[in-house]
Amino acid sequence: MLVAEGTPGFCADVAKAMGDELTIVCARTPEAALARAREDFAVAMVDLRFPGGGLRLVEDLTALSPDTHILLYGHDPTADELEHAINYHVAGFIRLPFNPDLLRERVSHLLQAPPRTGALGSMVSKLHTEVRTRNDLLLRARRAGLLALARLAEHRDTETGLHVERVAALSEELTRLMREAGVYADQISGDFEHAISMGAALHDIGKVAIPDTILRKPGALTNDEFELMKTHCVRGWEVIEAGRKADGGADPDMKVAADVIRHHHERWDGTGYPDGLRGEEAPLAARIVAVIDAYDAMRSQRVYNPERASNDAVAEIRRCVGTQFDPLIAEVFLANVDKLEEIGRSIDRITARWR
């Protein structure tokens, strides 16, 4: 039996409950679960809150192994979640904490049942696979369009437009380093690391709505000009939210992107914009990108901002810890700045902008 374990310790509890009746195979990531599913298990158990979405994994397992009986488990599913599960012919739902006797009974029944699909089931599975493929193509096309728009905005603001690539790569790496250091590790998964890369790449997409006279002004902005510049956060967020509404939230990475776009100029002390969020009120992804964005902006040559040396940029980040930046995130950044610098240089090697 395959167990897609999202709740720590659940797989061991299942193995204990089942005893020697059958072999239990544990998977803790979507990739691992789908790879093991090819071994043709009769029964699979999936955590409703599995990383990346338990129901999404159910869909993928159904397409890959249509004869496998699937049990969902977890706490308090919503009506919509149960309806979705029924549509994919889930064999049942096990509430936590589970009753070992009930679990053995349910699994034993499924092991004796005929394969889950017949000709009709196989046809439904193929249709679901086709729909998923088409949806994935649409999502990839939408992402490509958004990234092109973000790069267009960045080219208007810098000489090379590589700020987008650097902020994306460095934000993902800083997130990984935070997880390794145990900083906000309970909020960081592999999916979150991937999503923050997309959100970071799109963080300034709203600048397409800012006039060049403001975006490329060599001197200080007036109060009115600065107020208009600040609107790029909300304008970019509106673009993403319109897309999320259109596809019904089918692209989970776009929720993280929306958080980053709207809130990457919030400050730890609550004096940022657009919503004046304080401390951990701002989304974690936005707080991570805020550090990387500020550092890379200081290390970049712009018409209104000369490039600053690494030690000067580091000193400014350190000065703003606890006021502008989350102290825990900044601590990990400062401890790994040399590694992050090297990643930035590797991205920017052709133009040698970072020296």
MARKEMI-821116 format. One record per residue: z, x, y of N, C-alpha, C in turn. Coordinates in steps of 0.1 Angstrom, whole numbers, always signed. Atoms other than C-alpha are relative to their C-alpha. Layout:
<<Z X Y> <Z X Y> <Z X Y>>
...
This chain:
<<+0 +8 -12> <+0 +0 +0> <+0 +9 +12>>
<<+0 -7 -12> <-9 +13 +34> <+9 -7 +10>>
<<-9 +4 -11> <+17 +10 +62> <-3 +6 +13>>
<<+3 -5 -14> <+6 +14 +98> <+13 -1 +8>>
<<-14 +1 -5> <+41 +23 +112> <+0 +3 +15>>
<<-2 -2 -14> <+47 +18 +148> <+15 +0 +3>>
<<-15 +0 -1> <+85 +12 +144> <+5 +11 -8>>
<<-5 -12 +7> <+102 +45 +135> <+9 -4 -12>>
<<-8 +3 +12> <+117 +44 +100> <-4 -12 -8>>
<<+4 +12 +7> <+99 +12 +89> <-6 +4 -13>>
<<+7 -4 +13> <+77 +30 +63> <+10 +4 -10>>
<<-10 -4 +9> <+108 +46 +47> <+7 -12 -5>>
<<-7 +12 +4> <+125 +12 +46> <-8 -8 -10>>
<<+9 +7 +9> <+95 -4 +29> <-1 +7 -13>>
<<+1 -7 +13> <+93 +24 +3> <+13 -2 -8>>
<<-13 +2 +6> <+130 +19 -4> <+1 -14 -6>>
<<-1 +14 +4> <+126 -19 -7> <-9 -2 -12>>
<<+9 +2 +11> <+96 -16 -30> <+3 +8 -13>>
<<-4 -8 +12> <+111 +10 -53> <-12 +8 -5>>
<<+11 -7 +6> <+87 +24 -78> <-12 -9 -4>>
<<+10 +10 +4> <+65 -7 -79> <-14 +5 +5>>
<<+13 -5 -4> <+37 +10 -59> <+2 +11 +10>>
<<+0 -11 -9> <+28 +40 -38> <-1 -5 +15>>
<<+0 +3 -15> <+35 +37 +0> <-7 +11 +7>>
<<+7 -11 -8> <+11 +56 +23> <+2 -4 +15>>
<<-4 +2 -14> <+23 +59 +59> <-11 +5 +10>>
<<+9 -4 -11> <+0 +61 +90> <+6 -3 +13>>
<<-7 +2 -13> <+13 +66 +125> <-9 +0 +12>>
<<+10 +0 -10> <-19 +67 +145> <-12 -9 -4>>
<<+12 +8 +4> <-50 +44 +146> <-10 +8 -9>>
<<+9 -9 +7> <-71 +73 +135> <+4 +2 -15>>
<<-5 -3 +13> <-49 +81 +105> <-1 -13 -9>>
<<+0 +12 +7> <-47 +44 +95> <-14 -3 -5>>
<<+14 +4 +4> <-85 +39 +95> <-5 +11 -10>>
<<+4 -10 +9> <-90 +72 +77> <+5 -3 -14>>
<<-6 +3 +13> <-66 +62 +49> <-5 -13 -6>>
<<+4 +13 +4> <-80 +27 +48> <-13 +1 -9>>
<<+12 -1 +8> <-112 +40 +32> <+4 +2 -15>>
<<-4 -2 +14> <-91 +46 +0> <+2 -13 -7>>
<<+0 +14 +6> <-93 +8 -6> <+13 -5 -5>>
<<-14 +6 +3> <-57 -4 -5> <-2 -15 -2>>
<<-1 +15 +2> <-50 -39 -19> <+7 -7 +12>>
<<-8 +6 -10> <-24 -45 +8> <+2 +10 +11>>
<<-4 -8 -11> <-18 -31 +43> <+10 -7 +9>>
<<-10 +6 -10> <+11 -37 +67> <-2 +7 +13>>
<<+3 -5 -13> <+5 -33 +104> <+10 -5 +10>>
<<-9 +3 -10> <+30 -32 +132> <-7 -7 +12>>
<<+7 +7 -11> <+21 -58 +158> <+0 +8 +13>>
<<+0 -8 -12> <+31 -33 +185> <-5 +15 -3>>
<<+5 -13 +3> <+12 -4 +169> <-7 +7 +12>>
<<+6 -7 -11> <+0 +23 +194> <-15 -4 +0>>
<<+13 +5 -1> <-33 +10 +207> <-2 -14 -3>>
<<+0 +14 +3> <-25 -25 +196> <-2 -3 -14>>
<<+0 +4 +14> <-17 -39 +162> <-11 -9 -4>>
<<+11 +9 +3> <-42 -67 +164> <-14 +7 +1>>
<<+12 -7 +0> <-69 -43 +174> <-2 +8 -13>>
<<+1 -7 +13> <-61 -22 +143> <-3 -10 -11>>
<<+3 +10 +10> <-62 -54 +122> <-15 -3 +0>>
<<+15 +2 -1> <-98 -60 +135> <-7 +11 -6>>
<<+7 -12 +5> <-108 -24 +127> <+1 +1 -15>>
<<-2 +0 +14> <-92 -26 +92> <-8 -11 -7>>
<<+8 +11 +5> <-109 -59 +86> <-15 +3 -2>>
<<+14 -4 +1> <-143 -45 +94> <-2 +11 -10>>
<<+1 -11 +9> <-137 -13 +74> <+3 -3 -14>>
<<-4 +3 +13> <-120 -28 +44> <+3 -15 -1>>
<<-2 +15 -1> <-126 -66 +43> <+7 -6 -12>>
<<-7 +5 +11> <-110 -70 +9> <+15 +2 +0>>
<<-14 -3 -1> <-76 -57 +19> <+8 -11 +6>>
<<-9 +10 -5> <-48 -82 +24> <+9 +7 +11>>
<<-7 -6 -11> <-31 -76 +57> <+12 -8 +4>>
<<-12 +7 -5> <+5 -84 +67> <+4 +7 +13>>
<<-5 -5 -13> <+16 -81 +103> <+16 +0 -1>>
<<-14 +0 -1> <+52 -72 +111> <+5 +3 +14>>
<<-5 -2 -13> <+74 -71 +142> <+9 -10 +5>>
<<-9 +9 -7> <+94 -91 +167> <-8 -10 +8>>
<<+4 +11 -9> <+85 -125 +183> <-14 +1 +4>>
<<+14 +0 -4> <+47 -127 +183> <-2 -12 +9>>
<<+4 +11 -9> <+32 -149 +210> <-9 -10 -7>>
<<+10 +9 +6> <+11 -180 +202> <-14 +5 +0>>
<<+13 -6 -1> <-20 -162 +213> <-2 +11 -11>>
<<+1 -10 +10> <-12 -133 +190> <-1 -5 -14>>
<<+1 +7 +13> <-7 -156 +160> <-13 -6 -2>>
<<+13 +6 +1> <-39 -174 +168> <-11 +11 -4>>
<<+9 -11 +2> <-57 -140 +169> <+1 +5 -15>>
<<-3 -4 +14> <-41 -130 +136> <-6 -9 -10>>
<<+6 +10 +9> <-52 -162 +119> <-15 +1 +0>>
<<+15 -1 -1> <-88 -157 +131> <-5 +12 -9>>
<<+4 -11 +9> <-88 -124 +112> <+7 -1 -14>>
<<-4 +3 +14> <-73 -140 +81> <+12 +9 -4>>
<<-12 -7 +3> <-40 -121 +83> <+8 -8 -10>>
<<-7 +8 +11> <-20 -130 +51> <+14 -5 +3>>
<<-13 +5 -3> <+13 -134 +68> <+7 +9 +11>>
<<-7 -7 -11> <+39 -122 +94> <+14 +3 -6>>
<<-14 -4 +5> <+71 -103 +84> <+8 +3 +13>>
<<-8 -3 -12> <+98 -105 +111> <+10 +11 -3>>
<<-10 -11 +1> <+121 -76 +117> <+14 -6 +6>>
<<-1 -8 +12> <+147 -69 +105> <-5 -8 -13>>
<<+5 +7 +11> <+130 -78 +72> <+9 -1 -12>>
<<-8 +2 +12> <+145 -92 +40> <-8 +7 -11>>
<<+7 -8 +11> <+137 -67 +11> <-5 -9 -11>>
<<+4 +9 +11> <+136 -95 -15> <-13 -8 +4>>
<<+12 +7 -4> <+111 -115 +6> <-12 +9 +1>>
<<+12 -9 -1> <+89 -85 +13> <-5 +3 -14>>
<<+5 -3 +14> <+87 -77 -25> <-7 -12 -5>>
<<+7 +12 +5> <+78 -113 -32> <-14 -2 +6>>
<<+13 +2 -7> <+51 -114 -5> <-10 +10 -5>>
<<+9 -10 +5> <+36 -81 -16> <-5 -2 -14>>
<<+3 +3 +14> <+37 -90 -53> <-10 -11 -1>>
<<+9 +11 +0> <+19 -122 -46> <-14 +4 +4>>
<<+13 -5 -5> <-9 -104 -26> <-6 +9 -10>>
<<+6 -9 +10> <-13 -78 -53> <-7 -7 -11>>
<<+5 +8 +11> <-20 -105 -78> <-12 -10 +5>>
<<+11 +8 -6> <-44 -124 -54> <-13 +6 -2>>
<<+14 -6 +0> <-82 -120 -56> <-3 +7 +13>>
<<+4 -6 -13> <-99 -99 -30> <-1 -10 +11>>
<<-2 +9 -11> <-95 -114 +4> <-13 -7 +4>>
<<+13 +6 -5> <-132 -120 +11> <-9 -3 -11>>
<<+12 +3 +9> <-161 -136 -7> <-12 +2 +9>>
<<+12 -1 -8> <-196 -139 +6> <+1 -4 +15>>
<<-3 +5 -13> <-185 -159 +36> <+8 +10 +8>>
<<-9 -9 -6> <-157 -135 +44> <-8 +13 +4>>
<<+8 -12 -3> <-181 -105 +42> <-9 -2 +12>>
<<+9 +3 -11> <-205 -122 +66> <+8 -1 +13>>
<<-8 +0 -12> <-177 -129 +91> <+4 +14 +4>>
<<-3 -14 -3> <-166 -93 +88> <-11 +7 +7>>
<<+12 -7 -6> <-201 -81 +96> <-2 -5 +14>>
<<+2 +6 -14> <-203 -105 +126> <+10 +6 +10>>
<<-10 -6 -8> <-170 -92 +139> <-3 +15 +4>>
<<+3 -14 -2> <-182 -56 +135> <-11 +1 +11>>
<<+11 +0 -10> <-214 -64 +155> <+5 -4 +14>>
<<-6 +4 -13> <-194 -81 +182> <+8 +12 +6>>
<<-8 -12 -5> <-170 -51 +185> <-10 +11 +5>>
<<+9 -11 -4> <-200 -27 +186> <-6 -3 +14>>
<<+6 +4 -12> <-216 -47 +214> <+10 +1 +12>>
<<-11 -1 -10> <-183 -49 +233> <+2 +14 +4>>
<<-2 -14 -3> <-178 -12 +230> <-11 +6 +9>>
<<+12 -5 -8> <-213 -5 +244> <+2 -5 +14>>
<<-2 +5 -14> <-205 -28 +274> <+11 +8 +7>>
<<-11 -7 -6> <-172 -11 +280> <-4 +14 +4>>
<<+5 -14 -3> <-188 +24 +278> <-9 +0 +12>>
<<+9 +1 -11> <-215 +13 +302> <+8 -3 +13>>
<<-8 +3 -12> <-189 -1 +327> <+8 +12 +4>>
<<-7 -12 -4> <-169 +31 +325> <-9 +10 +6>>
<<+9 -9 -5> <-199 +52 +331> <-4 -3 +15>>
<<+3 +5 -14> <-208 +31 +362> <+12 +3 +9>>
<<-12 -3 -8> <-172 +35 +375> <+1 +14 +3>>
<<-1 -14 -2> <-172 +72 +370> <-10 +5 +9>>
<<+11 -3 -9> <-205 +75 +388> <+4 -3 +14>>
<<-5 +4 -13> <-190 +56 +417> <+11 +9 +5>>
<<-11 -9 -4> <-159 +78 +417> <-6 +13 +5>>
<<+5 -12 -4> <-180 +109 +418> <-8 -1 +13>>
<<+7 +2 -12> <-201 +95 +446> <+10 +1 +12>>
<<-10 +0 -10> <-170 +89 +466> <+5 +14 +3>>
<<-5 -13 -1> <-158 +124 +459> <-10 +10 +7>>
<<+11 -9 -6> <-191 +141 +469> <+0 -2 +15>>
<<+0 +2 -14> <-187 +125 +503> <+12 +7 +7>>
<<-13 -6 -6> <-152 +141 +507> <+1 +15 -2>>
<<-1 -14 +3> <-157 +176 +492> <-14 +6 -2>>
<<+13 -7 +1> <-184 +202 +488> <-6 -2 -14>>
<<+5 +0 +13> <-188 +200 +450> <+3 -13 -8>>
<<-4 +12 +7> <-171 +168 +439> <+7 +3 -13>>
<<-7 -3 +12> <-152 +186 +411> <+14 -4 +0>>
<<-14 +4 -1> <-119 +173 +423> <+2 -11 -11>>
<<-1 +10 +10> <-126 +143 +400> <+3 +6 -14>>
<<-1 -6 +13> <-130 +165 +369> <+14 +7 -1>>
<<-12 -8 +1> <-100 +187 +377> <+12 -9 +0>>
<<-11 +9 +0> <-76 +159 +385> <+1 -8 -14>>
<<+0 +6 +13> <-86 +141 +353> <+6 +9 -11>>
<<-4 -10 +10> <-82 +172 +331> <+15 +4 +2>>
<<-13 -5 -2> <-50 +184 +347> <+11 -11 -2>>
<<-10 +11 +2> <-33 +150 +347> <+2 -2 -15>>
<<-1 +1 +14> <-40 +147 +310> <+9 +11 -6>>
<<-8 -12 +5> <-26 +182 +303> <+14 -1 +4>>
<<-14 +1 -4> <+5 +176 +324> <+7 -11 -8>>
<<-6 +10 +8> <+11 +144 +305> <+4 +5 -14>>
<<-3 -6 +13> <+9 +163 +272> <+11 +9 +1>>
<<-11 -9 -2> <+32 +189 +285> <+13 -7 +2>>
<<-12 +8 -2> <+57 +163 +296> <+5 -6 -14>>
<<-4 +6 +13> <+57 +147 +261> <+6 +11 -9>>
<<-6 -12 +8> <+63 +182 +245> <+14 +3 +5>>
<<-13 -3 -6> <+92 +187 +269> <+10 -11 -1>>
<<-9 +12 +1> <+107 +153 +262> <+2 -7 +13>>
<<-1 +7 -13> <+101 +140 +297> <-8 -13 +0>>
<<+6 +13 +2> <+94 +103 +296> <-8 -1 -13>>
<<+8 +0 +13> <+83 +109 +260> <-1 -13 -6>>
<<+0 +13 +6> <+92 +74 +250> <-11 -9 +6>>
<<+11 +8 -6> <+65 +61 +274> <-14 +6 -2>>
<<+13 -7 +1> <+38 +86 +264> <-5 +0 -14>>
<<+6 +0 +14> <+15 +81 +234> <-14 +7 +2>>
<<+14 -6 +0> <-19 +96 +225> <-9 -9 +8>>
<<+8 +9 -8> <-35 +65 +240> <+3 +1 +14>>
<<-4 -1 -14> <-16 +69 +272> <-6 +13 +6>>
<<+6 -12 -4> <-28 +105 +275> <-15 -1 +3>>
<<+15 +3 -2> <-64 +94 +271> <-2 -9 +12>>
<<+2 +10 -11> <-60 +65 +295> <+3 +7 +14>>
<<-3 -6 -13> <-44 +87 +323> <-12 +9 +4>>
<<+12 -8 -4> <-75 +109 +322> <-10 -9 +7>>
<<+9 +10 -7> <-97 +79 +330> <+5 -4 +13>>
<<-6 +5 -12> <-73 +66 +356> <-1 +11 +11>>
<<+0 -11 -10> <-71 +100 +373> <-14 +3 +5>>
<<+14 -2 -5> <-109 +104 +374> <-4 -11 +10>>
<<+4 +11 -9> <-111 +70 +392> <+10 -1 +12>>
<<-11 +2 -10> <-80 +75 +415> <-5 -3 +14>>
<<+4 +2 -14> <-100 +77 +447> <-13 -8 +1>>
<<+12 +8 +0> <-128 +53 +438> <-2 -9 +13>>
<<+0 +9 -12> <-118 +31 +468> <-6 +7 +12>>
<<+5 -7 -12> <-130 +58 +492> <-15 -3 +3>>
<<+14 +4 -3> <-166 +45 +488> <+0 -10 +11>>
<<-1 +10 -10> <-154 +18 +512> <+4 +6 +14>>
<<-5 -6 -13> <-142 +43 +539> <-12 +7 +7>>
<<+11 -6 -7> <-167 +53 +566> <+0 +15 +1>>
<<+1 -15 -1> <-179 +89 +568> <+6 +5 +12>>
<<-6 -4 -13> <-167 +91 +604> <+15 +2 -2>>
<<-14 -2 +3> <-132 +88 +590> <+2 +10 -11>>
<<-2 -8 +12> <-136 +104 +556> <-2 +15 +3>>
<<+3 -14 -3> <-151 +136 +570> <+3 +5 +14>>
<<-4 -4 -14> <-135 +138 +604> <+8 +13 -1>>
<<-6 -13 +1> <-125 +174 +610> <+14 +1 +6>>
<<-13 +0 -6> <-95 +167 +632> <+10 -10 -6>>
<<-10 +9 +5> <-64 +146 +628> <-5 -15 +2>>
<<+4 +14 -1> <-69 +108 +622> <+9 -6 +10>>
<<-9 +9 -8> <-56 +83 +648> <+8 -9 -9>>
<<-8 +9 +8> <-31 +58 +637> <-8 -11 -7>>
<<+9 +11 +5> <-58 +31 +633> <-9 +6 -11>>
<<+8 -6 +10> <-80 +55 +614> <+8 +3 -13>>
<<-8 -3 +12> <-52 +65 +590> <+3 -13 -7>>
<<-2 +13 +6> <-44 +28 +584> <-12 -4 -8>>
<<+12 +3 +8> <-80 +23 +574> <-2 +8 -12>>
<<+1 -10 +11> <-80 +54 +552> <+10 -5 -11>>
<<-10 +5 +10> <-49 +40 +534> <-5 -11 -9>>
<<+5 +12 +8> <-68 +9 +523> <-8 +4 -12>>
<<+8 -4 +11> <-88 +30 +498> <+8 -3 -13>>
<<-7 +3 +12> <-60 +24 +473> <-2 -14 -5>>
<<+2 +14 +3> <-62 -14 +474> <-14 -3 -3>>
<<+15 +3 +2> <-100 -14 +477> <-4 +4 -14>>
<<+3 -5 +13> <-103 +7 +446> <+6 -9 -11>>
<<-7 +9 +10> <-77 -14 +427> <-7 -13 -1>>
<<+7 +12 +1> <-97 -45 +436> <-13 +1 -9>>
<<+12 -3 +8> <-128 -30 +420> <+3 -1 -15>>
<<-4 -1 +15> <-110 -23 +387> <+5 -14 -4>>
<<-5 +13 +4> <-92 -57 +387> <-11 -10 -2>>
<<+12 +9 +1> <-125 -75 +392> <-6 +2 -14>>
<<+5 -3 +13> <-138 -57 +361> <+9 -4 -11>>
<<-9 +5 +10> <-107 -64 +341> <+0 -15 -2>>
<<+1 +15 +0> <-109 -101 +350> <-13 -4 -8>>
<<+13 +4 +5> <-146 -102 +340> <+0 +2 -16>>
<<+1 -2 +14> <-140 -87 +305> <+13 -5 -7>>
<<-12 +6 +6> <-107 -105 +299> <+11 +11 -4>>
<<-10 -11 +3> <-87 -72 +298> <-3 +7 -13>>
<<+4 -6 +13> <-107 -59 +268> <+1 +15 +0>>
<<-1 -15 -1> <-105 -23 +280> <+14 +4 +4>>
<<-14 -3 -3> <-68 -12 +277> <+2 +11 +10>>
<<-1 -11 -9> <-74 +20 +296> <-1 -4 +15>>
<<+2 +4 -13> <-83 +1 +327> <+13 -5 +7>>
<<-13 +3 -6> <-47 -12 +332> <+7 +12 +5>>
<<-6 -12 -5> <-35 +23 +335> <-8 +5 +12>>
<<+9 -4 -12> <-65 +31 +358> <+4 -8 +12>>
<<-4 +8 -11> <-55 +2 +380> <+13 +4 +6>>
<<-13 -5 -4> <-19 +15 +382> <-2 +12 +8>>
<<+2 -13 -7> <-31 +50 +392> <-7 -2 +13>>
<<+7 +2 -13> <-56 +38 +418> <+8 -6 +11>>
<<-7 +7 -11> <-33 +15 +436> <+13 +8 +4>>
<<-13 -5 -3> <-1 +36 +434> <+1 +15 +1>>
<<-1 -14 +0> <-10 +73 +435> <+5 +6 +13>>
<<-5 -4 -12> <+1 +75 +471> <+14 -5 +3>>
<<-14 +3 -1> <+35 +60 +465> <+9 +12 +0>>
<<-8 -12 +0> <+64 +84 +471> <+13 -3 -7>>
<<-12 +2 +7> <+96 +89 +452> <+11 -6 +9>>
<<-10 +5 -9> <+117 +81 +483> <-4 -14 +5>>
<<+3 +13 -4> <+99 +48 +488> <-8 -1 +13>>
<<+7 +0 -13> <+80 +58 +520> <-15 +0 -1>>
<<+15 -1 +2> <+45 +58 +504> <-7 -13 +2>>
<<+8 +13 -2> <+18 +32 +504> <-9 -2 -13>>
<<+1 +12 -9> <+4 +6 +498> <+13 -9 -1>>
<<-11 +10 +3> <+36 -11 +484> <+14 +5 +2>>
<<-13 -5 -2> <+64 +12 +493> <+9 +0 -12>>
<<-8 -1 +12> <+76 +16 +457> <+9 +12 +0>>
<<-10 -11 +0> <+107 +37 +452> <+2 +5 -15>>
<<-4 -5 +13> <+114 +60 +422> <-9 -5 -11>>
<<+8 +4 +11> <+104 +47 +389> <-5 -14 +1>>
<<+8 +13 -2> <+92 +14 +404> <-15 +3 +0>>
<<+14 -4 +1> <+59 +32 +407> <-3 +3 -15>>
<<+4 -2 +15> <+40 +33 +373> <+0 +15 -3>>
<<-1 -14 +4> <+45 +66 +354> <-13 +7 +2>>
<<+13 -6 -1> <+8 +73 +353> <-3 +4 +15>>
<<+2 -3 -14> <+6 +71 +391> <+8 +11 +5>>
<<-9 -11 -5> <+36 +94 +396> <-5 +14 -6>>
<<+6 -12 +6> <+19 +120 +373> <-12 +4 +8>>
<<+12 -3 -7> <-14 +118 +391> <+3 +4 +14>>
<<-4 -3 -14> <+3 +120 +425> <+3 +15 +1>>
<<-3 -15 +0> <+15 +156 +417> <-13 +8 -1>>
<<+13 -7 +2> <-19 +168 +404> <-9 -2 +12>>
<<+9 +3 -11> <-38 +151 +432> <+3 +8 +12>>
<<-5 -8 -12> <-17 +167 +459> <-3 +15 -1>>
<<+2 -14 +2> <-19 +201 +444> <-14 +4 +1>>
<<+14 -4 +0> <-56 +201 +438> <-6 -2 +14>>
<<+5 +2 -14> <-62 +187 +473> <+3 +12 +9>>
<<-3 -12 -7> <-44 +217 +487> <-8 +12 -4>>
<<+8 -12 +6> <-64 +241 +465> <-15 -2 +3>>
<<+14 +3 -2> <-97 +226 +477> <-4 +1 +15>>
<<+5 -1 -13> <-118 +233 +507> <-7 -13 +5>>
<<+5 +12 -6> <-125 +202 +528> <-2 +2 +15>>
<<+3 -2 -14> <-138 +197 +563> <+13 -2 +8>>
<<-13 +2 -7> <-103 +186 +574> <+11 +7 -5>>
<<-11 -7 +7> <-83 +208 +551> <-4 +13 -6>>
<<+3 -13 +6> <-87 +245 +545> <+7 +2 -14>>
<<-6 -3 +14> <-81 +258 +509> <+12 +8 +2>>
<<-12 -7 +0> <-46 +270 +504> <+2 +8 -13>>
<<-2 -9 +11> <-35 +298 +481> <+10 -7 -10>>
<<-8 +7 +11> <-18 +288 +448> <+15 +0 +4>>
<<-14 -1 -3> <+16 +301 +459> <+5 -9 +11>>
<<-3 +9 -11> <+15 +281 +491> <+0 -14 -5>>
<<+0 +14 +5> <+5 +249 +473> <+12 -2 -9>>
<<-12 +1 +9> <+33 +255 +447> <+12 -2 +9>>
<<-12 +1 -9> <+58 +260 +476> <+1 -14 +6>>
<<+0 +13 -6> <+47 +227 +491> <+4 -11 -10>>
<<-5 +10 +11> <+51 +208 +458> <+15 +1 -1>>
<<-14 -2 +2> <+85 +223 +454> <+8 -6 +12>>
<<-7 +6 -11> <+95 +213 +489> <+1 -15 +0>>
<<+1 +15 +0> <+85 +177 +483> <+7 -6 -13>>
<<-6 +6 +12> <+104 +173 +450> <+12 -8 +4>>
<<-11 +9 -3> <+127 +143 +452> <-2 -8 +12>>
<<+4 +8 -11> <+111 +130 +483> <-14 -7 -2>>
<<+13 +5 +4> <+74 +127 +475> <-2 -1 -15>>
<<+3 -1 +15> <+74 +136 +438> <+12 -3 -8>>
<<-10 +2 +10> <+93 +125 +408> <+5 +14 -5>>
<<-5 -14 +3> <+117 +155 +401> <-3 +4 -14>>
<<+2 -4 +14> <+113 +154 +363> <-15 +4 -2>>
<<+14 -3 +2> <+75 +154 +365> <-3 +13 +7>>
<<+3 -12 -8> <+74 +181 +392> <+6 +12 -7>>
<<-6 -12 +7> <+97 +203 +371> <-9 +5 -11>>
<<+9 -5 +10> <+73 +203 +342> <-13 +6 +6>>
<<+12 -6 -7> <+44 +209 +366> <+3 +14 +4>>
<<-3 -14 -5> <+61 +239 +382> <+2 +10 -11>>
<<-2 -10 +11> <+70 +254 +349> <-13 +4 -7>>
<<+13 -3 +6> <+34 +253 +338> <-12 +1 +9>>
<<+10 +0 -10> <+15 +258 +370> <-11 +10 -4>>
<<+10 -10 +3> <-2 +290 +357> <-10 -5 -10>>
<<+9 +6 +11> <-16 +272 +326> <-9 -10 +7>>
<<+8 +10 -7> <-28 +243 +348> <-10 +6 +9>>
<<+9 -8 -9> <-44 +268 +373> <-12 +5 -9>>
<<+11 -5 +9> <-64 +283 +344> <-9 -11 -4>>
<<+9 +12 +4> <-77 +249 +333> <-8 -3 +12>>
<<+8 +3 -12> <-87 +242 +369> <-11 +10 +2>>
<<+10 -11 -2> <-105 +276 +371> <-11 -2 -10>>
<<+10 +1 +11> <-123 +270 +338> <-10 -12 +4>>
<<+8 +12 -4> <-136 +236 +352> <-9 +5 +11>>
<<+6 -3 -13> <-146 +252 +385> <-7 +14 -1>>
<<+4 -14 +1> <-159 +286 +371> <-13 +3 +8>>
<<+13 -2 -6> <-195 +282 +384> <+1 +3 +15>>
<<-1 -2 -14> <-185 +279 +420> <+11 +9 +5>>
<<-12 -9 -3> <-153 +300 +418> <+7 -4 +13>>
<<-8 +5 -12> <-136 +278 +443> <+14 +4 +0>>
<<-14 -4 +1> <-102 +287 +430> <+1 +15 -2>>
<<-1 -14 +1> <-93 +323 +435> <+15 +4 +0>>
